[in-house]
Amino acid sequence: MASALDELKLDRAFVQIVKSGSMSAAARQLDTSVTSIARQLSRLEASLGVRLLNRTTRSQSLSEAGTVYYQRLIEVLDQIDAMKRDVASYQQGTKGRLRVHLRTSIGLQVVVPALPNFFRRNPDVTLDLTLTDERADLVAEAIDVAMWLGNLQDSSLVARRLSPSRRVMCASPDYLKRNGEPRLPNDLDAHNCLLFLARNYLNRWRLTKDDETIEVPVNGNLQTDNGAVLRTSAINGLGIVMLQRSMVQEDLDGGQLVQVMTDYEVSPTEFDTALYVVYPSSRRLSPKTRVFVDFLVDLFRRHQAPLT
């Protein structure tokens, strides 16, 4: 039984015979022999069980069945060729649908406000955007790009670092006016610290100064796995928060939040909590994926430029 590719080859040979007006002309167009063309036509007729061409040594004409088959076939082949052109254009140009997972807080705070700039440069790209802090199986769920915190254990993924683990402690001016500003690590014991809940995150903050790191127990009346909740609560005067600087930079610049204990480097965990953009290594990097990854890298580079 002929394969689908073989059948398509026979169909194209038949169409070329009709368009060229003879087998010899079709053979020249397809860069093959007349014998090969005649054999392909015979195979096609045998598979269909009808004669497609009435042919003599001097002329050829379509049979009634051949006329119907030819008219329908050229429509199908035109659709196949158009489909191939459309699919090829997805690789050749920046167009098509892109499935993206962004971390909830940093996605809302940094990436989503910058999307109009991305779409102005890439108007033919459509984003299927999900905000989640979960690490999904990118290959199994056909996700093109994701944003994750921390090192990767999966060698089937490619990762590019967007942001180092640069965090700050901050609070609203109103909170600091009411409760005072902490100066030393032990001062945090007297403050309401807003805590992020996730794997590897404990109720201890790591503070480093002069190459010496200490862990300080912290407590507060709000714990959540959503950084946006922590940011909003801090702005509203609930307590001191530790967040990625890129998340709160605009709040610091606008005076809604004030950084505290600026002479310390701070981290909520001993594990790597840098921010990465990741995508499957098994897939050829399409232009639409490349431009979005480059957009994220450039966005976070510019977002942090004043901080270096």
N, C-alpha and C positions, 0 to 999 in steps of 0.2 A: 504494500500500500504506500502510495506516495505521501511524503510529508507535506505539511502546509507550505513550507518554503518551496518545495518542488512544484506543487500545484500553482503557486503564485508565479513561478518562473514560466510554466507552461502558459498561463493566462497572459502574461506579458508578451510572450512570443506570438501568441495568436493576435493580440491587439496590434503588434508591430506589423504582422503580415497584412492585416486589413488596411492599416494606415499607409503602408508603403506601396501596396498594390500588387506585390509579388513576393514570393519566397526569397528570390535572389536579392531583392532590394532590402528585405527585412534582415537577411543574413549579413549584408554589409553594415546596416545600422547597428546590429547587435554584435558585430565583430566575431561572427561564427560562420560555419559552413552551411550551404543550402541543405545538405544531407541532415545536419543536426536540426535545422529549423523544421524540415519535413517530419523528422522523427518526433519532435516535440508536439507538433500539431496532431500527428496520429495518436500519440499517447493521450492527449487531451480529449480527442474525440472518443477514444476507447473508454476513458474514464467516465465520460458523460453518456455514452451509449447513443450518440447522434452524430450525423455529419454536419460540420459547421461550415465548410467551404465546398462549393461545387467547383472542381478544378479540372482543367484539361491541360494539354501541353502548351496551349497558347493563351489561356485566360483563367481567371478565377472569379468567383462571385459568392456572396454569402447565401447560405441556405436560409430557409425560414427560421429554423431553430438557431442558426448562426447569427442572424440579424438580431433576434431577441437577446441572445447571450452577449453579443458584442455591446449592444446599447446599455444593458445592465452592468456589464463588466467595466466599461470605461467610467461609469459613475462610481463604482466601488473602488477602482484603482485611483481615481482622483481623490476620493476621501482618504484612502490610505496614505497617499503622497502628502496631502494637506496635513494629516495627523503627524506624519514624520517631521514635516517642517515645523509644526507647532512645538513638538517635543524637543526638537533640536534647538529651537530658539531659547528654550529655558536654560540650556547649557551655554548658549552663545551670548545671551544677554541677561540682564538683571530683571527677571520677571518671574511671576509664579507665586504660589502659596508657600509660606514658611511657618512651620510649627515651632513655637518658641515658648520655653518655660523660664520665667524670671522669678527671682526671690521677691516675695510680696513687698516688703518694706522698701528695699533699695530700688525695686522696679517702679513702685509708685512715686518715690521721692526723687529719683534721678533719671531713670530711663523714660518713663511715660511722658514727662514734660518735654523731652527732647525728640519725641517721635515725629512731630511735624517737620523738623529739619530732615529727618531720614526720608520721609515720604516725598518731600519736595525734590530730593535728589534721586529717588527711586520710585517713581509714581506707578510702576507696573508690578510692584511687589505687594502682596497681601499677607499680613501677619495674622496668624491664628495664635493669639496670645493667652497664656495661662499664668496666673500669679500663684506660686506655691513655693513653700520652703522644703517640700519633699523631693528626694532624689529619685526620679522615675527611671525606668529602664528605657534609655533613649532609643535603642535599636528595636526592642519589642514594641514600643509604642509609637514608633516612627516620628520621633521628635528630632528636629533638625538642630536646634541650638538650645542650650540651657545655661543657667547661671547658678553656680554652686559655691558654697563656702568650704574651705579646707582642701587638703590634699586628696588626690584621686587614688583609689586602689585598683581601678579597672583599666587594664592596659588597652582595651578596645576603644578608649576615648582619647581625644586630643584636648588639651587644656591650655588656655592662655590666661595669664594673670591679669586681672583688671585693676585690682587695688590691693596693696599690702594690708597686713593686719594693723591698720592705723586707727586706733580708737581713742576717743576722748571721754572724759567724765564732764558732765555739764548739768546745769539746773537753771531754772528761771530766775530772773532778778528778784521776783517777789518771794520765791522760796528762800533764797539766800538772805534776803532782808529779814525774814522771819526767823530763820534758823542759824544764820551765820555761815561762813564759808570754811570748809575743811582745809587745813594746811598740811596735816601729817596723816599718814595712813590710819593711825588709830582713831583719828577724829571721825572717821566714817561710822564708827560704832554708834555715834549719837545722831546719825542721819537716817532718813527714810530712803533706802536705796531700791530703785525699781529694777527688777531682775528679769533677765531673759531665760526662758526655760527651753532647753533642747539637749540632745545627747552631748555629753562631754562638758556641759555647762553646769557649774556648781555655784553654791552661795558663797563663793570666795573670789575676790578680785585680785589679780596679780599686778603689782606695782613695781617698777624697776627704776632705780636711780643710781648713777655712778656704778653701773655694772652689778648692783646688788638688787636681787628680786625677793620680795616678800609677798605672802598671800594673806589677805585680810578678810576675815569673815564679815559678810554684809547681810543685812536683813531689811525687809520693807513690807508694806501692805499690798503690793501689787507684783504678781509674777505672771508672765505671759510668754507665748512663743511667737508673738507678733511684734516686730520692731516698731511698726507704725504706731501701735498702741503705746509703747514706751515713750516714743518721741512726743506724741500728743499729750500724754500725761505729764511729762516733764515740762513742756511749754505751759501747761495749765497749773504749774506750781505744786505738783504732788510730791516730787522728790528729786534725788540725784540719779542720773542715768548714765550708762556706759554704752556708746553706740559707735558704729563706723563714722569717721569724720565726714565722709562724703554724704552721709545721710543728714547731718545737722549743720553743714557748712553755711547754708543760707540762713538758718536760724541764728547761728553765731554772728554772721555778718549783720543781720537785721536787729540784733539785740534781744531776740526772744529767748535765747539761751545764752548762758555765760559759762565758759570753760573754767573748771576748777582743777587745782593741783597740776598746773601746767608744767612743772619741773619733773613730772613723773611720766614714764611710758606705761601705758595701762593695757591690760588684756583680761578678758573674762575666763580664759582657759589656757592651759599649757600647750594645747594643740594648735596647729596652724589654722587660722581662721581668715586667711586671705580670701579674696573674692576672685573666682575664676569663671570664664566662659568656656563651655565644653561642647564638643560635638563628636559624633561617631567617626572613628578613624577608618572604618570599613567602607564609608561612602566617599565617592569622589566629591571634593568640595565644589559645589556649584557656585556660579557667580552670585546668586541671591544670598546664599549662606555666607560667602566671603564678605560681601558688602555689609551684611548685618554684624558679623563678628568685628570687622574693621571699625564700624560705627561705634560699637560698644567700647572697644579699646581706645579709640580716639576720645570718646565722651568722658571716660574715666581719667584719661591722661589730662585733659583740659580741666576737668572738675577738680583735680588735685594739684594742678600746677602751682597755685599760690601756697601750697602746704609744704613744698619741698625746700 
